[in-house]
Amino acid sequence: MKYLLSIIFILFLATNVHAKLHTETIEYKEGDTVLEGYLAYDDAIKGKRPGVMVVHEWTGLGPYVKKRANQLAKLGYIAFAADIYGKGVRPKDHEEAAKVSGIYFKDRSLMRARAKAGMQVLKNHELTDKSHLAAMGYCFGGTTVLELARSGADIAGVASFHGAIATPNPDDARNIKAKVLVFHGSEDTFVPQEAVLAFQNEMRKAGVDWQMVIFGGAVHSFTVPEAGNDPSKGMAYNEKADKRSWEMMKLFLKEIFR
């Protein structure tokens, strides 16, 4: 018995002791604007692996989206948290975040350009399998990855978590090459039912390979613990919706990278 336990312990060490998460800050540009993203991968894995870009919420690139990039790295992907706003542009509160994000909601071509710049950084990395790319985003980031897909980006899939799904250019859906997965809270007052139906019609009309998962009882920001636990405020964490959406996203990545 002791011998068996020793063998198990040695095998555990062999599979875990060398595992190390590599993270780094990467400065890059879109036009003349300097951006600052965050890269993560497990350097215990040898060779190229699928790449996933993650786009931040409306408060900008911070601890939350970096945590998500780390989670993806631990799953065996190379993850890049893109910076849409620009180096040092990190809104301090929701009021400031609304103003900064509003620039990109009004200018979808700029939103797409920033997303493409981030995807190019990920694509150019020596460890990235260029034939297996995807993007995912939260809130503002969910909108951004959907716009990236509408731009005709040559990627396998995009996943939006409680993002705004409306677009001023619904006909652009005909450009979508990626598979589309949208996670939405049934009680999200930031995304009215009219927008949900319009999005579904947009996808249907364009013949997109799409899925939409609606979580009952969930409001906006349901994957963000920092959103609090009071749904009456419009934004609140929902543990079930968070865990379920993450597991579904993992299956989605396995499917598109098959």
C-alpha positions in Angstrom: 0.0 0.0 0.0 2.8 2.4 0.9 4.6 1.5 -2.3 1.4 2.3 -4.3 1.0 5.6 -2.5 4.6 6.5 -3.3 4.1 5.7 -7.0 1.0 7.9 -7.1 2.8 10.8 -5.3 5.8 10.5 -7.8 3.4 10.6 -10.7 1.6 13.6 -9.3 4.9 15.5 -8.9 6.0 14.5 -12.4 2.8 16.0 -13.9 2.7 19.1 -11.8 6.1 20.2 -10.6 7.2 21.5 -13.9 4.0 23.3 -14.8 4.4 27.0 -14.7 2.1 29.7 -15.9 4.0 32.3 -18.0 2.5 35.8 -18.1 3.7 39.0 -19.6 2.6 42.5 -20.5 2.9 43.2 -24.2 2.9 46.7 -25.7 1.6 47.0 -29.3 -0.1 49.5 -31.5 -3.2 50.1 -33.6 -2.4 53.0 -35.8 -0.7 55.6 -33.7 -2.3 54.4 -30.5 -0.2 52.5 -28.0 -2.0 49.5 -26.4 -1.0 47.2 -23.6 -2.2 43.7 -23.5 -1.6 40.6 -21.2 -0.4 37.3 -22.4 -0.6 33.9 -20.6 0.3 30.4 -21.4 1.5 27.2 -19.7 5.2 26.7 -20.5 5.1 23.1 -19.5 3.3 22.5 -22.7 5.6 22.1 -25.7 4.9 23.3 -29.2 2.1 25.4 -30.7 -1.4 25.5 -29.2 -4.8 27.1 -30.1 -5.0 30.8 -29.3 -7.9 32.6 -27.6 -8.2 36.4 -27.3 -10.1 37.8 -24.3 -11.6 41.3 -24.4 -12.2 43.2 -21.2 -15.4 44.7 -19.6 -16.1 48.5 -19.9 -13.7 49.2 -17.0 -10.8 48.3 -19.2 -8.1 45.6 -19.0 -7.7 44.7 -15.3 -7.5 41.8 -12.8 -10.8 40.2 -13.9 -9.9 39.6 -17.6 -6.3 38.7 -16.6 -7.8 36.0 -14.4 -9.8 34.7 -17.3 -6.7 34.6 -19.5 -4.9 32.6 -16.8 -7.8 30.1 -16.7 -7.5 29.6 -20.4 -3.8 29.2 -20.2 -4.3 26.4 -17.6 -6.6 24.7 -20.0 -3.7 24.5 -22.5 -4.4 27.5 -24.7 -2.3 30.6 -25.3 -4.5 33.5 -24.2 -4.1 37.2 -25.0 -6.1 39.8 -23.1 -6.4 42.6 -25.6 -6.5 46.3 -24.8 -9.2 48.2 -26.6 -8.9 51.5 -24.9 -5.2 52.2 -25.0 -2.3 52.1 -22.6 -3.1 53.7 -19.3 -6.8 54.2 -20.1 -8.5 52.5 -17.2 -11.8 54.1 -16.1 -12.0 54.6 -12.4 -15.8 54.1 -12.1 -18.9 53.2 -14.1 -19.6 56.9 -15.1 -16.1 57.2 -16.6 -16.4 53.7 -18.1 -19.6 54.7 -19.8 -17.9 57.7 -21.4 -14.9 55.7 -22.6 -16.8 52.7 -23.9 -19.3 55.0 -25.6 -16.5 56.1 -28.0 -16.4 52.6 -29.4 -20.1 51.9 -29.3 -20.5 54.9 -31.6 -17.5 54.0 -33.8 -17.8 50.2 -34.5 -15.0 50.5 -37.1 -12.6 51.6 -34.4 -13.8 48.9 -32.1 -13.2 46.3 -34.8 -9.7 47.8 -35.6 -8.6 47.5 -32.0 -9.9 43.9 -31.8 -8.1 43.0 -35.0 -4.9 44.5 -33.6 -5.1 42.3 -30.5 -5.8 39.3 -32.6 -2.8 40.0 -34.7 -0.6 40.0 -31.6 -1.9 36.6 -30.6 -1.7 35.2 -34.1 2.0 36.3 -34.5 3.2 34.7 -31.3 5.5 31.8 -31.9 3.5 29.4 -29.8 0.1 30.1 -31.4 -1.4 27.7 -33.9 -2.6 30.2 -36.5 -5.2 27.8 -37.8 -6.9 27.6 -34.5 -8.0 31.0 -33.2 -11.0 32.3 -31.2 -12.1 35.3 -29.2 -14.3 35.8 -26.2 -15.3 38.8 -24.2 -17.3 40.1 -21.2 -19.8 42.9 -21.3 -18.2 45.5 -23.5 -15.8 42.7 -24.6 -18.7 40.6 -25.6 -19.9 43.3 -28.0 -16.3 43.7 -29.3 -15.8 40.0 -30.2 -19.2 40.0 -32.0 -18.1 43.0 -34.0 -14.8 41.2 -34.8 -16.9 38.3 -36.1 -19.1 40.7 -38.2 -16.0 42.2 -39.7 -15.3 38.9 -41.4 -12.3 37.9 -39.2 -10.9 34.5 -40.2 -11.3 32.8 -36.8 -13.0 29.6 -35.6 -15.4 31.1 -33.1 -16.4 33.9 -30.7 -18.1 33.7 -27.4 -19.9 36.7 -25.8 -20.7 36.8 -22.0 -23.4 39.2 -21.1 -22.5 41.6 -23.9 -24.5 44.1 -25.8 -25.5 42.2 -28.9 -27.1 44.9 -31.0 -25.2 46.4 -33.9 -25.8 49.4 -36.2 -24.8 47.2 -39.1 -26.8 44.0 -38.9 -26.2 43.2 -42.6 -22.5 42.7 -41.8 -23.5 39.4 -40.3 -23.2 38.0 -43.8 -19.4 38.4 -43.3 -19.2 36.1 -40.3 -17.0 33.0 -40.7 -16.8 32.1 -37.1 -19.2 30.0 -35.0 -21.0 32.3 -32.6 -21.9 31.6 -28.9 -23.8 34.1 -26.8 -24.5 33.8 -23.1 -27.2 36.1 -21.8 -29.1 36.7 -18.6 -32.9 36.5 -18.9 -33.3 39.5 -16.6 -30.6 41.6 -18.2 -32.2 45.1 -18.4 -29.2 46.4 -20.3 -30.1 44.2 -23.3 -33.9 44.5 -23.9 -35.9 41.6 -25.4 -36.2 43.5 -28.7 -32.4 43.4 -29.0 -32.4 39.6 -28.3 -35.0 39.0 -31.0 -33.2 41.3 -33.4 -29.9 39.5 -32.9 -31.5 36.1 -33.5 -33.1 37.4 -36.7 -29.7 38.8 -37.7 -28.0 35.5 -37.2 -30.8 33.5 -38.9 -30.9 35.8 -41.9 -27.2 35.5 -42.5 -27.1 31.8 -42.0 -24.6 31.9 -39.2 -23.7 28.9 -37.1 -24.9 30.4 -33.8 -26.0 29.5 -30.3 -27.6 31.6 -27.6 -27.8 30.4 -24.0 -30.2 32.3 -21.7 -29.8 31.8 -18.0 -32.9 32.2 -15.9 -32.8 34.8 -13.1 -29.4 36.2 -14.2 -28.9 39.9 -14.8 -26.1 41.8 -16.4 -22.4 41.0 -15.3 -23.5 37.5 -14.1 -19.9 36.2 -14.3 -18.3 39.0 -12.3 -18.1 38.5 -8.5 -17.3 42.2 -8.1 -20.7 43.0 -9.4 -22.2 42.1 -6.0 -25.2 40.1 -5.1 -28.1 42.5 -5.5 -29.9 41.8 -8.9 -32.2 44.8 -8.3 -29.2 47.1 -9.1 -29.1 45.6 -12.7 -25.7 44.1 -12.3 -25.0 41.1 -10.0 -23.0 37.9 -9.8 -24.8 34.6 -10.4 -22.6 31.6 -9.5 -24.7 29.0 -11.4 -24.7 31.1 -14.6 -21.0 31.8 -14.2 -20.0 28.2 -13.8 -22.4 26.8 -16.4 -21.3 29.3 -19.0 -17.7 28.6 -18.4 -18.2 24.8 -18.8 -20.2 25.4 -22.0 -17.5 27.7 -23.3 -14.9 25.0 -22.7 -16.9 22.5 -24.8 -17.4 25.2 -27.5 -13.6 25.6 -27.7 -13.1 21.9 -27.9 -15.6 21.7 -30.8 -14.2 24.5 -32.9 -10.6 23.5 -32.4 -11.3 19.8 -33.1 
